[in-house]
Amino acid sequence: MLIIIAGQKKFIKQVIEAIDPYKKSICWKAIERDVLEMYSSFTIITSHEPQWTIWTFDYEKKTEDIPEPLSYLGHVVDVIKDMEGHLLKN
C-alpha cells in the first residue's frame, strides 16, 4: 500500500491478522517496507461502535530516539476526513 507521510511516499506491506465480528474489530500488521525501518513492529487495531471507531497503534521503536508515529496518525485522520466527506454527501 502506498501512503503519503509528510509529503513523502511510503510503502507498507500489511496483512490482516484478525477479524472479530463480535467485538467488531480488525487488526492489521505491517510485515514489510518503510514503516519497519524505524519500528520493530507496527500494528493497527480498529474497534467499532455505532457512533465511533477506536484506532489503536501498537508499535515498538527500534531505538529510543525514533519519534512517535504521529505522521502515521495524521494520515489516518486525513483518510477518516475523506471518508466522512464521502458519506455525508450520500
PyMOL Python script that loads the backbone (N, CA, C, O; Angstrom):
from pymol import cmd

cmd.read_pdbstr("""\
ATOM      1  N   MET A   1       0.852  -1.164   0.000  1.00  0.00           N
ATOM      2  CA  MET A   1       0.000   0.000   0.000  1.00  0.00           C
ATOM      3  C   MET A   1       0.902   1.232   0.000  1.00  0.00           C
ATOM      4  O   MET A   1       1.899   1.282   0.721  1.00  0.00           O
ATOM      5  N   LEU A   2       0.554   2.197  -0.792  1.00  0.00           N
ATOM      6  CA  LEU A   2       1.268   3.466  -0.854  1.00  0.00           C
ATOM      7  C   LEU A   2       0.508   4.496  -0.040  1.00  0.00           C
ATOM      8  O   LEU A   2      -0.702   4.652  -0.200  1.00  0.00           O
ATOM      9  N   ILE A   3       1.219   5.205   0.839  1.00  0.00           N
ATOM     10  CA  ILE A   3       0.632   6.327   1.567  1.00  0.00           C
ATOM     11  C   ILE A   3       1.602   7.498   1.482  1.00  0.00           C
ATOM     12  O   ILE A   3       2.793   7.312   1.231  1.00  0.00           O
ATOM     13  N   ILE A   4       1.089   8.693   1.691  1.00  0.00           N
ATOM     14  CA  ILE A   4       1.926   9.890   1.694  1.00  0.00           C
ATOM     15  C   ILE A   4       2.031  10.371   3.135  1.00  0.00           C
ATOM     16  O   ILE A   4       1.023  10.702   3.760  1.00  0.00           O
ATOM     17  N   ILE A   5       3.255  10.408   3.659  1.00  0.00           N
ATOM     18  CA  ILE A   5       3.520  10.841   5.026  1.00  0.00           C
ATOM     19  C   ILE A   5       4.481  12.018   4.958  1.00  0.00           C
ATOM     20  O   ILE A   5       5.598  11.885   4.457  1.00  0.00           O
ATOM     21  N   ALA A   6       4.051  13.157   5.456  1.00  0.00           N
ATOM     22  CA  ALA A   6       4.878  14.372   5.463  1.00  0.00           C
ATOM     23  C   ALA A   6       5.428  14.667   4.064  1.00  0.00           C
ATOM     24  O   ALA A   6       6.588  15.048   3.910  1.00  0.00           O
ATOM     25  N   GLY A   7       4.582  14.485   3.052  1.00  0.00           N
ATOM     26  CA  GLY A   7       4.963  14.784   1.681  1.00  0.00           C
ATOM     27  C   GLY A   7       5.843  13.736   1.020  1.00  0.00           C
ATOM     28  O   GLY A   7       6.260  13.925  -0.123  1.00  0.00           O
ATOM     29  N   GLN A   8       6.137  12.641   1.701  1.00  0.00           N
ATOM     30  CA  GLN A   8       6.990  11.592   1.147  1.00  0.00           C
ATOM     31  C   GLN A   8       6.179  10.322   0.910  1.00  0.00           C
ATOM     32  O   GLN A   8       5.294   9.973   1.691  1.00  0.00           O
ATOM     33  N   LYS A   9       6.503   9.641  -0.185  1.00  0.00           N
ATOM     34  CA  LYS A   9       5.844   8.364  -0.464  1.00  0.00           C
ATOM     35  C   LYS A   9       6.399   7.299   0.471  1.00  0.00           C
ATOM     36  O   LYS A   9       7.613   7.152   0.613  1.00  0.00           O
ATOM     37  N   LYS A  10       5.506   6.568   1.101  1.00  0.00           N
ATOM     38  CA  LYS A  10       5.888   5.461   1.976  1.00  0.00           C
ATOM     39  C   LYS A  10       5.114   4.227   1.536  1.00  0.00           C
ATOM     40  O   LYS A  10       3.933   4.306   1.195  1.00  0.00           O
ATOM     41  N   PHE A  11       5.782   3.111   1.547  1.00  0.00           N
ATOM     42  CA  PHE A  11       5.149   1.852   1.179  1.00  0.00           C
ATOM     43  C   PHE A  11       5.054   0.965   2.409  1.00  0.00           C
ATOM     44  O   PHE A  11       5.987   0.880   3.207  1.00  0.00           O
ATOM     45  N   ILE A  12       3.918   0.311   2.546  1.00  0.00           N
ATOM     46  CA  ILE A  12       3.704  -0.601   3.663  1.00  0.00           C
ATOM     47  C   ILE A  12       3.058  -1.863   3.104  1.00  0.00           C
ATOM     48  O   ILE A  12       2.037  -1.800   2.419  1.00  0.00           O
ATOM     49  N   LYS A  13       3.654  -2.985   3.397  1.00  0.00           N
ATOM     50  CA  LYS A  13       3.002  -4.258   3.094  1.00  0.00           C
ATOM     51  C   LYS A  13       2.393  -4.729   4.401  1.00  0.00           C
ATOM     52  O   LYS A  13       3.074  -4.824   5.423  1.00  0.00           O
ATOM     53  N   GLN A  14       1.104  -5.021   4.356  1.00  0.00           N
ATOM     54  CA  GLN A  14       0.390  -5.360   5.587  1.00  0.00           C
ATOM     55  C   GLN A  14      -0.453  -6.607   5.385  1.00  0.00           C
ATOM     56  O   GLN A  14      -0.792  -6.981   4.262  1.00  0.00           O
ATOM     57  N   VAL A  15      -0.779  -7.237   6.501  1.00  0.00           N
ATOM     58  CA  VAL A  15      -1.701  -8.366   6.488  1.00  0.00           C
ATOM     59  C   VAL A  15      -2.776  -8.107   7.532  1.00  0.00           C
ATOM     60  O   VAL A  15      -2.547  -7.431   8.535  1.00  0.00           O
ATOM     61  N   ILE A  16      -3.939  -8.652   7.276  1.00  0.00           N
ATOM     62  CA  ILE A  16      -4.982  -8.611   8.299  1.00  0.00           C
ATOM     63  C   ILE A  16      -4.728  -9.810   9.198  1.00  0.00           C
ATOM     64  O   ILE A  16      -4.820 -10.961   8.771  1.00  0.00           O
ATOM     65  N   GLU A  17      -4.406  -9.515  10.456  1.00  0.00           N
ATOM     66  CA  GLU A  17      -4.083 -10.568  11.409  1.00  0.00           C
ATOM     67  C   GLU A  17      -5.324 -11.198  12.015  1.00  0.00           C
ATOM     68  O   GLU A  17      -5.358 -12.402  12.269  1.00  0.00           O
ATOM     69  N   ALA A  18      -6.345 -10.380  12.245  1.00  0.00           N
ATOM     70  CA  ALA A  18      -7.545 -10.907  12.903  1.00  0.00           C
ATOM     71  C   ALA A  18      -8.749 -10.045  12.570  1.00  0.00           C
ATOM     72  O   ALA A  18      -8.645  -8.827  12.426  1.00  0.00           O
ATOM     73  N   ILE A  19      -9.881 -10.694  12.453  1.00  0.00           N
ATOM     74  CA  ILE A  19     -11.176 -10.023  12.335  1.00  0.00           C
ATOM     75  C   ILE A  19     -12.086 -10.664  13.372  1.00  0.00           C
ATOM     76  O   ILE A  19     -12.279 -11.880  13.383  1.00  0.00           O
ATOM     77  N   ASP A  20     -12.639  -9.833  14.236  1.00  0.00           N
ATOM     78  CA  ASP A  20     -13.544 -10.342  15.272  1.00  0.00           C
ATOM     79  C   ASP A  20     -14.916  -9.715  15.058  1.00  0.00           C
ATOM     80  O   ASP A  20     -15.122  -8.562  15.438  1.00  0.00           O
ATOM     81  N   PRO A  21     -15.861 -10.442  14.459  1.00  0.00           N
ATOM     82  CA  PRO A  21     -17.175  -9.857  14.186  1.00  0.00           C
ATOM     83  C   PRO A  21     -17.972  -9.550  15.454  1.00  0.00           C
ATOM     84  O   PRO A  21     -18.845  -8.682  15.437  1.00  0.00           O
ATOM     85  N   TYR A  22     -17.687 -10.242  16.538  1.00  0.00           N
ATOM     86  CA  TYR A  22     -18.428  -9.998  17.782  1.00  0.00           C
ATOM     87  C   TYR A  22     -17.968  -8.713  18.466  1.00  0.00           C
ATOM     88  O   TYR A  22     -18.782  -7.960  18.999  1.00  0.00           O
ATOM     89  N   LYS A  23     -16.656  -8.468  18.445  1.00  0.00           N
ATOM     90  CA  LYS A  23     -16.126  -7.223  19.010  1.00  0.00           C
ATOM     91  C   LYS A  23     -16.099  -6.110  17.965  1.00  0.00           C
ATOM     92  O   LYS A  23     -15.795  -4.958  18.274  1.00  0.00           O
ATOM     93  N   LYS A  24     -16.421  -6.473  16.731  1.00  0.00           N
ATOM     94  CA  LYS A  24     -16.381  -5.544  15.603  1.00  0.00           C
ATOM     95  C   LYS A  24     -14.998  -4.904  15.493  1.00  0.00           C
ATOM     96  O   LYS A  24     -14.869  -3.681  15.429  1.00  0.00           O
ATOM     97  N   SER A  25     -13.974  -5.746  15.474  1.00  0.00           N
ATOM     98  CA  SER A  25     -12.606  -5.239  15.415  1.00  0.00           C
ATOM     99  C   SER A  25     -11.823  -5.906  14.287  1.00  0.00           C
ATOM    100  O   SER A  25     -12.106  -7.033  13.879  1.00  0.00           O
ATOM    101  N   ILE A  26     -10.823  -5.161  13.800  1.00  0.00           N
ATOM    102  CA  ILE A  26      -9.916  -5.643  12.764  1.00  0.00           C
ATOM    103  C   ILE A  26      -8.504  -5.291  13.211  1.00  0.00           C
ATOM    104  O   ILE A  26      -8.269  -4.205  13.740  1.00  0.00           O
ATOM    105  N   CYS A  27      -7.569  -6.203  13.000  1.00  0.00           N
ATOM    106  CA  CYS A  27      -6.173  -5.986  13.371  1.00  0.00           C
ATOM    107  C   CYS A  27      -5.306  -6.131  12.124  1.00  0.00           C
ATOM    108  O   CYS A  27      -5.287  -7.187  11.492  1.00  0.00           O
ATOM    109  N   TRP A  28      -4.581  -5.052  11.773  1.00  0.00           N
ATOM    110  CA  TRP A  28      -3.648  -5.058  10.648  1.00  0.00           C
ATOM    111  C   TRP A  28      -2.236  -5.045  11.198  1.00  0.00           C
ATOM    112  O   TRP A  28      -1.964  -4.385  12.202  1.00  0.00           O
ATOM    113  N   LYS A  29      -1.330  -5.773  10.546  1.00  0.00           N
ATOM    114  CA  LYS A  29       0.064  -5.800  10.966  1.00  0.00           C
ATOM    115  C   LYS A  29       0.953  -5.501   9.770  1.00  0.00           C
ATOM    116  O   LYS A  29       0.805  -6.108   8.710  1.00  0.00           O
ATOM    117  N   ALA A  30       1.890  -4.551   9.945  1.00  0.00           N
ATOM    118  CA  ALA A  30       2.874  -4.263   8.903  1.00  0.00           C
ATOM    119  C   ALA A  30       3.892  -5.394   8.888  1.00  0.00           C
ATOM    120  O   ALA A  30       4.405  -5.791   9.935  1.00  0.00           O
ATOM    121  N   ILE A  31       4.184  -5.912   7.694  1.00  0.00           N
ATOM    122  CA  ILE A  31       5.137  -7.019   7.607  1.00  0.00           C
ATOM    123  C   ILE A  31       6.368  -6.675   6.767  1.00  0.00           C
ATOM    124  O   ILE A  31       7.365  -7.395   6.820  1.00  0.00           O
ATOM    125  N   GLU A  32       6.317  -5.594   5.999  1.00  0.00           N
ATOM    126  CA  GLU A  32       7.461  -5.196   5.172  1.00  0.00           C
ATOM    127  C   GLU A  32       7.397  -3.709   4.863  1.00  0.00           C
ATOM    128  O   GLU A  32       6.360  -3.060   5.007  1.00  0.00           O
ATOM    129  N   ARG A  33       8.531  -3.199   4.436  1.00  0.00           N
ATOM    130  CA  ARG A  33       8.691  -1.893   3.817  1.00  0.00           C
ATOM    131  C   ARG A  33       9.028  -0.777   4.791  1.00  0.00           C
ATOM    132  O   ARG A  33       9.604  -1.019   5.851  1.00  0.00           O
ATOM    133  N   ASP A  34       8.662   0.455   4.423  1.00  0.00           N
ATOM    134  CA  ASP A  34       9.194   1.661   5.053  1.00  0.00           C
ATOM    135  C   ASP A  34       8.911   1.789   6.546  1.00  0.00           C
ATOM    136  O   ASP A  34       9.793   2.202   7.300  1.00  0.00           O
ATOM    137  N   VAL A  35       7.716   1.450   6.987  1.00  0.00           N
ATOM    138  CA  VAL A  35       7.380   1.644   8.402  1.00  0.00           C
ATOM    139  C   VAL A  35       8.293   0.811   9.305  1.00  0.00           C
ATOM    140  O   VAL A  35       8.557   1.192  10.445  1.00  0.00           O
ATOM    141  N   LEU A  36       8.769  -0.317   8.799  1.00  0.00           N
ATOM    142  CA  LEU A  36       9.617  -1.185   9.620  1.00  0.00           C
ATOM    143  C   LEU A  36      11.082  -0.762   9.616  1.00  0.00           C
ATOM    144  O   LEU A  36      11.916  -1.425  10.233  1.00  0.00           O
ATOM    145  N   GLU A  37      11.411   0.339   8.925  1.00  0.00           N
ATOM    146  CA  GLU A  37      12.761   0.891   9.033  1.00  0.00           C
ATOM    147  C   GLU A  37      12.972   1.523  10.408  1.00  0.00           C
ATOM    148  O   GLU A  37      14.083   1.505  10.939  1.00  0.00           O
ATOM    149  N   MET A  38      11.898   2.087  10.987  1.00  0.00           N
ATOM    150  CA  MET A  38      12.012   2.760  12.283  1.00  0.00           C
ATOM    151  C   MET A  38      11.400   1.970  13.431  1.00  0.00           C
ATOM    152  O   MET A  38      11.771   2.168  14.588  1.00  0.00           O
ATOM    153  N   TYR A  39      10.476   1.083  13.122  1.00  0.00           N
ATOM    154  CA  TYR A  39       9.757   0.357  14.171  1.00  0.00           C
ATOM    155  C   TYR A  39       9.956  -1.146  13.985  1.00  0.00           C
ATOM    156  O   TYR A  39       9.853  -1.662  12.872  1.00  0.00           O
ATOM    157  N   SER A  40      10.241  -1.838  15.080  1.00  0.00           N
ATOM    158  CA  SER A  40      10.418  -3.294  15.024  1.00  0.00           C
ATOM    159  C   SER A  40       9.104  -3.990  14.712  1.00  0.00           C
ATOM    160  O   SER A  40       9.071  -5.003  14.014  1.00  0.00           O
ATOM    161  N   SER A  41       8.033  -3.435  15.234  1.00  0.00           N
ATOM    162  CA  SER A  41       6.696  -3.961  14.943  1.00  0.00           C
ATOM    163  C   SER A  41       5.733  -2.788  14.868  1.00  0.00           C
ATOM    164  O   SER A  41       5.932  -1.762  15.517  1.00  0.00           O
ATOM    165  N   PHE A  42       4.689  -2.951  14.069  1.00  0.00           N
ATOM    166  CA  PHE A  42       3.708  -1.879  13.894  1.00  0.00           C
ATOM    167  C   PHE A  42       2.367  -2.524  13.571  1.00  0.00           C
ATOM    168  O   PHE A  42       2.204  -3.146  12.522  1.00  0.00           O
ATOM    169  N   THR A  43       1.415  -2.373  14.478  1.00  0.00           N
ATOM    170  CA  THR A  43       0.091  -2.971  14.332  1.00  0.00           C
ATOM    171  C   THR A  43      -0.968  -1.905  14.573  1.00  0.00           C
ATOM    172  O   THR A  43      -0.820  -1.067  15.463  1.00  0.00           O
ATOM    173  N   ILE A  44      -2.021  -1.937  13.793  1.00  0.00           N
ATOM    174  CA  ILE A  44      -3.160  -1.035  13.992  1.00  0.00           C
ATOM    175  C   ILE A  44      -4.391  -1.894  14.243  1.00  0.00           C
ATOM    176  O   ILE A  44      -4.679  -2.831  13.499  1.00  0.00           O
ATOM    177  N   ILE A  45      -5.104  -1.557  15.298  1.00  0.00           N
ATOM    178  CA  ILE A  45      -6.327  -2.271  15.656  1.00  0.00           C
ATOM    179  C   ILE A  45      -7.474  -1.270  15.642  1.00  0.00           C
ATOM    180  O   ILE A  45      -7.377  -0.200  16.242  1.00  0.00           O
ATOM    181  N   THR A  46      -8.555  -1.615  14.962  1.00  0.00           N
ATOM    182  CA  THR A  46      -9.751  -0.777  14.995  1.00  0.00           C
ATOM    183  C   THR A  46     -10.868  -1.560  15.662  1.00  0.00           C
ATOM    184  O   THR A  46     -11.026  -2.762  15.448  1.00  0.00           O
ATOM    185  N   SER A  47     -11.635  -0.852  16.473  1.00  0.00           N
ATOM    186  CA  SER A  47     -12.849  -1.450  17.039  1.00  0.00           C
ATOM    187  C   SER A  47     -13.981  -0.462  16.810  1.00  0.00           C
ATOM    188  O   SER A  47     -13.788   0.751  16.905  1.00  0.00           O
ATOM    189  N   HIS A  48     -15.146  -0.980  16.512  1.00  0.00           N
ATOM    190  CA  HIS A  48     -16.241  -0.146  16.027  1.00  0.00           C
ATOM    191  C   HIS A  48     -17.456  -0.212  16.939  1.00  0.00           C
ATOM    192  O   HIS A  48     -17.842  -1.279  17.417  1.00  0.00           O
ATOM    193  N   GLU A  49     -18.035   0.933  17.164  1.00  0.00           N
ATOM    194  CA  GLU A  49     -19.298   1.086  17.892  1.00  0.00           C
ATOM    195  C   GLU A  49     -20.257   1.811  16.950  1.00  0.00           C
ATOM    196  O   GLU A  49     -19.823   2.305  15.909  1.00  0.00           O
ATOM    197  N   PRO A  50     -21.535   1.889  17.279  1.00  0.00           N
ATOM    198  CA  PRO A  50     -22.472   2.559  16.369  1.00  0.00           C
ATOM    199  C   PRO A  50     -22.107   4.017  16.059  1.00  0.00           C
ATOM    200  O   PRO A  50     -22.348   4.476  14.942  1.00  0.00           O
ATOM    201  N   GLN A  51     -21.545   4.741  17.000  1.00  0.00           N
ATOM    202  CA  GLN A  51     -21.288   6.167  16.795  1.00  0.00           C
ATOM    203  C   GLN A  51     -19.811   6.526  16.657  1.00  0.00           C
ATOM    204  O   GLN A  51     -19.502   7.677  16.350  1.00  0.00           O
ATOM    205  N   TRP A  52     -18.895   5.595  16.868  1.00  0.00           N
ATOM    206  CA  TRP A  52     -17.477   5.936  16.800  1.00  0.00           C
ATOM    207  C   TRP A  52     -16.635   4.704  16.497  1.00  0.00           C
ATOM    208  O   TRP A  52     -17.098   3.566  16.577  1.00  0.00           O
ATOM    209  N   THR A  53     -15.383   4.974  16.146  1.00  0.00           N
ATOM    210  CA  THR A  53     -14.383   3.931  15.924  1.00  0.00           C
ATOM    211  C   THR A  53     -13.161   4.277  16.750  1.00  0.00           C
ATOM    212  O   THR A  53     -12.754   5.438  16.810  1.00  0.00           O
ATOM    213  N   ILE A  54     -12.580   3.288  17.380  1.00  0.00           N
ATOM    214  CA  ILE A  54     -11.353   3.481  18.154  1.00  0.00           C
ATOM    215  C   ILE A  54     -10.199   2.887  17.350  1.00  0.00           C
ATOM    216  O   ILE A  54     -10.250   1.730  16.932  1.00  0.00           O
ATOM    217  N   TRP A  55      -9.154   3.697  17.137  1.00  0.00           N
ATOM    218  CA  TRP A  55      -7.952   3.247  16.450  1.00  0.00           C
ATOM    219  C   TRP A  55      -6.845   3.115  17.488  1.00  0.00           C
ATOM    220  O   TRP A  55      -6.576   4.059  18.231  1.00  0.00           O
ATOM    221  N   THR A  56      -6.207   1.962  17.546  1.00  0.00           N
ATOM    222  CA  THR A  56      -5.098   1.733  18.471  1.00  0.00           C
ATOM    223  C   THR A  56      -3.849   1.417  17.661  1.00  0.00           C
ATOM    224  O   THR A  56      -3.848   0.499  16.840  1.00  0.00           O
ATOM    225  N   PHE A  57      -2.784   2.182  17.895  1.00  0.00           N
ATOM    226  CA  PHE A  57      -1.499   1.936  17.255  1.00  0.00           C
ATOM    227  C   PHE A  57      -0.615   1.222  18.272  1.00  0.00           C
ATOM    228  O   PHE A  57      -0.350   1.759  19.347  1.00  0.00           O
ATOM    229  N   ASP A  58      -0.165   0.036  17.945  1.00  0.00           N
ATOM    230  CA  ASP A  58       0.719  -0.733  18.816  1.00  0.00           C
ATOM    231  C   ASP A  58       2.037  -0.893  18.061  1.00  0.00           C
ATOM    232  O   ASP A  58       2.075  -1.529  17.008  1.00  0.00           O
ATOM    233  N   TYR A  59       3.108  -0.323  18.589  1.00  0.00           N
ATOM    234  CA  TYR A  59       4.381  -0.318  17.874  1.00  0.00           C
ATOM    235  C   TYR A  59       5.531  -0.419  18.863  1.00  0.00           C
ATOM    236  O   TYR A  59       5.382  -0.134  20.051  1.00  0.00           O
ATOM    237  N   GLU A  60       6.677  -0.831  18.345  1.00  0.00           N
ATOM    238  CA  GLU A  60       7.901  -0.873  19.134  1.00  0.00           C
ATOM    239  C   GLU A  60       8.982  -0.144  18.346  1.00  0.00           C
ATOM    240  O   GLU A  60       9.296  -0.519  17.216  1.00  0.00           O
ATOM    241  N   LYS A  61       9.550   0.899  18.946  1.00  0.00           N
ATOM    242  CA  LYS A  61      10.616   1.655  18.292  1.00  0.00           C
ATOM    243  C   LYS A  61      11.888   0.814  18.253  1.00  0.00           C
ATOM    244  O   LYS A  61      12.161   0.043  19.172  1.00  0.00           O
ATOM    245  N   LYS A  62      12.666   0.971  17.174  1.00  0.00           N
ATOM    246  CA  LYS A  62      13.941   0.260  17.106  1.00  0.00           C
ATOM    247  C   LYS A  62      14.958   0.860  18.068  1.00  0.00           C
ATOM    248  O   LYS A  62      15.770   0.141  18.651  1.00  0.00           O
ATOM    249  N   THR A  63      14.911   2.198  18.234  1.00  0.00           N
ATOM    250  CA  THR A  63      15.775   2.876  19.202  1.00  0.00           C
ATOM    251  C   THR A  63      14.954   3.948  19.902  1.00  0.00           C
ATOM    252  O   THR A  63      13.891   4.338  19.418  1.00  0.00           O
ATOM    253  N   GLU A  64      15.440   4.418  21.028  1.00  0.00           N
ATOM    254  CA  GLU A  64      14.705   5.412  21.813  1.00  0.00           C
ATOM    255  C   GLU A  64      14.576   6.759  21.106  1.00  0.00           C
ATOM    256  O   GLU A  64      13.640   7.507  21.386  1.00  0.00           O
ATOM    257  N   ASP A  65      15.500   7.084  20.192  1.00  0.00           N
ATOM    258  CA  ASP A  65      15.440   8.389  19.522  1.00  0.00           C
ATOM    259  C   ASP A  65      14.474   8.414  18.337  1.00  0.00           C
ATOM    260  O   ASP A  65      14.301   9.460  17.711  1.00  0.00           O
ATOM    261  N   ILE A  66      13.857   7.306  18.026  1.00  0.00           N
ATOM    262  CA  ILE A  66      12.839   7.255  16.965  1.00  0.00           C
ATOM    263  C   ILE A  66      11.602   8.013  17.454  1.00  0.00           C
ATOM    264  O   ILE A  66      11.172   7.809  18.589  1.00  0.00           O
ATOM    265  N   PRO A  67      11.020   8.886  16.616  1.00  0.00           N
ATOM    266  CA  PRO A  67       9.841   9.648  17.055  1.00  0.00           C
ATOM    267  C   PRO A  67       8.588   8.774  17.152  1.00  0.00           C
ATOM    268  O   PRO A  67       8.510   7.689  16.575  1.00  0.00           O
ATOM    269  N   GLU A  68       7.628   9.280  17.892  1.00  0.00           N
ATOM    270  CA  GLU A  68       6.313   8.634  17.941  1.00  0.00           C
ATOM    271  C   GLU A  68       5.723   8.697  16.526  1.00  0.00           C
ATOM    272  O   GLU A  68       6.038   9.629  15.786  1.00  0.00           O
ATOM    273  N   PRO A  69       4.895   7.757  16.134  1.00  0.00           N
ATOM    274  CA  PRO A  69       4.380   7.727  14.755  1.00  0.00           C
ATOM    275  C   PRO A  69       3.218   8.700  14.523  1.00  0.00           C
ATOM    276  O   PRO A  69       2.174   8.308  14.001  1.00  0.00           O
ATOM    277  N   LEU A  70       3.397   9.943  14.903  1.00  0.00           N
ATOM    278  CA  LEU A  70       2.323  10.933  14.761  1.00  0.00           C
ATOM    279  C   LEU A  70       1.988  11.213  13.300  1.00  0.00           C
ATOM    280  O   LEU A  70       0.839  11.520  12.979  1.00  0.00           O
ATOM    281  N   SER A  71       2.971  11.111  12.413  1.00  0.00           N
ATOM    282  CA  SER A  71       2.685  11.342  10.990  1.00  0.00           C
ATOM    283  C   SER A  71       1.770  10.246  10.438  1.00  0.00           C
ATOM    284  O   SER A  71       0.941  10.511   9.568  1.00  0.00           O
ATOM    285  N   TYR A  72       1.918   9.022  10.936  1.00  0.00           N
ATOM    286  CA  TYR A  72       1.013   7.947  10.515  1.00  0.00           C
ATOM    287  C   TYR A  72      -0.388   8.183  11.075  1.00  0.00           C
ATOM    288  O   TYR A  72      -1.384   7.922  10.400  1.00  0.00           O
ATOM    289  N   LEU A  73      -0.457   8.667  12.287  1.00  0.00           N
ATOM    290  CA  LEU A  73      -1.752   9.019  12.875  1.00  0.00           C
ATOM    291  C   LEU A  73      -2.409  10.129  12.057  1.00  0.00           C
ATOM    292  O   LEU A  73      -3.614  10.087  11.808  1.00  0.00           O
ATOM    293  N   GLY A  74      -1.625  11.119  11.639  1.00  0.00           N
ATOM    294  CA  GLY A  74      -2.148  12.192  10.797  1.00  0.00           C
ATOM    295  C   GLY A  74      -2.707  11.663   9.489  1.00  0.00           C
ATOM    296  O   GLY A  74      -3.728  12.152   9.006  1.00  0.00           O
ATOM    297  N   HIS A  75      -2.048  10.667   8.912  1.00  0.00           N
ATOM    298  CA  HIS A  75      -2.556  10.055   7.677  1.00  0.00           C
ATOM    299  C   HIS A  75      -3.913   9.406   7.922  1.00  0.00           C
ATOM    300  O   HIS A  75      -4.822   9.541   7.103  1.00  0.00           O
ATOM    301  N   VAL A  76      -4.054   8.703   9.041  1.00  0.00           N
ATOM    302  CA  VAL A  76      -5.333   8.066   9.375  1.00  0.00           C
ATOM    303  C   VAL A  76      -6.426   9.126   9.525  1.00  0.00           C
ATOM    304  O   VAL A  76      -7.547   8.934   9.053  1.00  0.00           O
ATOM    305  N   VAL A  77      -6.104  10.237  10.178  1.00  0.00           N
ATOM    306  CA  VAL A  77      -7.080  11.323  10.341  1.00  0.00           C
ATOM    307  C   VAL A  77      -7.508  11.857   8.976  1.00  0.00           C
ATOM    308  O   VAL A  77      -8.693  12.108   8.754  1.00  0.00           O
ATOM    309  N   ASP A  78      -6.558  12.033   8.063  1.00  0.00           N
ATOM    310  CA  ASP A  78      -6.898  12.501   6.711  1.00  0.00           C
ATOM    311  C   ASP A  78      -7.817  11.515   5.988  1.00  0.00           C
ATOM    312  O   ASP A  78      -8.764  11.928   5.319  1.00  0.00           O
ATOM    313  N   VAL A  79      -7.545  10.227   6.119  1.00  0.00           N
ATOM    314  CA  VAL A  79      -8.395   9.207   5.490  1.00  0.00           C
ATOM    315  C   VAL A  79      -9.798   9.253   6.078  1.00  0.00           C
ATOM    316  O   VAL A  79     -10.784   9.158   5.347  1.00  0.00           O
ATOM    317  N   ILE A  80      -9.891   9.399   7.391  1.00  0.00           N
ATOM    318  CA  ILE A  80     -11.199   9.469   8.054  1.00  0.00           C
ATOM    319  C   ILE A  80     -11.980  10.687   7.571  1.00  0.00           C
ATOM    320  O   ILE A  80     -13.183  10.596   7.325  1.00  0.00           O
ATOM    321  N   LYS A  81     -11.307  11.821   7.435  1.00  0.00           N
ATOM    322  CA  LYS A  81     -11.984  13.028   6.944  1.00  0.00           C
ATOM    323  C   LYS A  81     -12.496  12.824   5.522  1.00  0.00           C
ATOM    324  O   LYS A  81     -13.601  13.256   5.192  1.00  0.00           O
ATOM    325  N   ASP A  82     -11.700  12.168   4.678  1.00  0.00           N
ATOM    326  CA  ASP A  82     -12.138  11.879   3.310  1.00  0.00           C
ATOM    327  C   ASP A  82     -13.362  10.969   3.306  1.00  0.00           C
ATOM    328  O   ASP A  82     -14.306  11.194   2.548  1.00  0.00           O
ATOM    329  N   MET A  83     -13.345   9.939   4.156  1.00  0.00           N
ATOM    330  CA  MET A  83     -14.496   9.026   4.238  1.00  0.00           C
ATOM    331  C   MET A  83     -15.727   9.762   4.749  1.00  0.00           C
ATOM    332  O   MET A  83     -16.828   9.567   4.235  1.00  0.00           O
ATOM    333  N   GLU A  84     -15.542  10.599   5.752  1.00  0.00           N
ATOM    334  CA  GLU A  84     -16.668  11.356   6.303  1.00  0.00           C
ATOM    335  C   GLU A  84     -17.286  12.250   5.232  1.00  0.00           C
ATOM    336  O   GLU A  84     -18.508  12.312   5.094  1.00  0.00           O
ATOM    337  N   GLY A  85     -16.434  12.943   4.477  1.00  0.00           N
ATOM    338  CA  GLY A  85     -16.936  13.795   3.412  1.00  0.00           C
ATOM    339  C   GLY A  85     -17.729  13.015   2.382  1.00  0.00           C
ATOM    340  O   GLY A  85     -18.770  13.473   1.911  1.00  0.00           O
ATOM    341  N   HIS A  86     -17.238  11.844   2.037  1.00  0.00           N
ATOM    342  CA  HIS A  86     -17.948  10.996   1.074  1.00  0.00           C
ATOM    343  C   HIS A  86     -19.288  10.524   1.641  1.00  0.00           C
ATOM    344  O   HIS A  86     -20.305  10.565   0.949  1.00  0.00           O
ATOM    345  N   LEU A  87     -19.289  10.080   2.889  1.00  0.00           N
ATOM    346  CA  LEU A  87     -20.521   9.564   3.489  1.00  0.00           C
ATOM    347  C   LEU A  87     -21.565  10.660   3.702  1.00  0.00           C
ATOM    348  O   LEU A  87     -22.762  10.414   3.557  1.00  0.00           O
ATOM    349  N   LEU A  88     -21.119  11.853   4.040  1.00  0.00           N
ATOM    350  CA  LEU A  88     -22.070  12.942   4.273  1.00  0.00           C
ATOM    351  C   LEU A  88     -22.688  13.448   2.976  1.00  0.00           C
ATOM    352  O   LEU A  88     -23.791  13.994   2.989  1.00  0.00           O
ATOM    353  N   LYS A  89     -21.983  13.271   1.846  1.00  0.00           N
ATOM    354  CA  LYS A  89     -22.546  13.663   0.549  1.00  0.00           C
ATOM    355  C   LYS A  89     -23.681  12.738   0.144  1.00  0.00           C
ATOM    356  O   LYS A  89     -24.636  13.157  -0.511  1.00  0.00           O
ATOM    357  N   ASN A  90     -23.568  11.483   0.537  1.00  0.00           N
ATOM    358  CA  ASN A  90     -24.544  10.478   0.070  1.00  0.00           C
ATOM    359  C   ASN A  90     -25.610  10.283   1.066  1.00  0.00           C
ATOM    360  O   ASN A  90     -26.517   9.479   0.850  1.00  0.00           O
TER     361      ASN A  90
END
""", "prot")
cmd.dss("prot")
cmd.show_as("cartoon", "prot")
cmd.util.cbc("prot")
cmd.orient("prot")
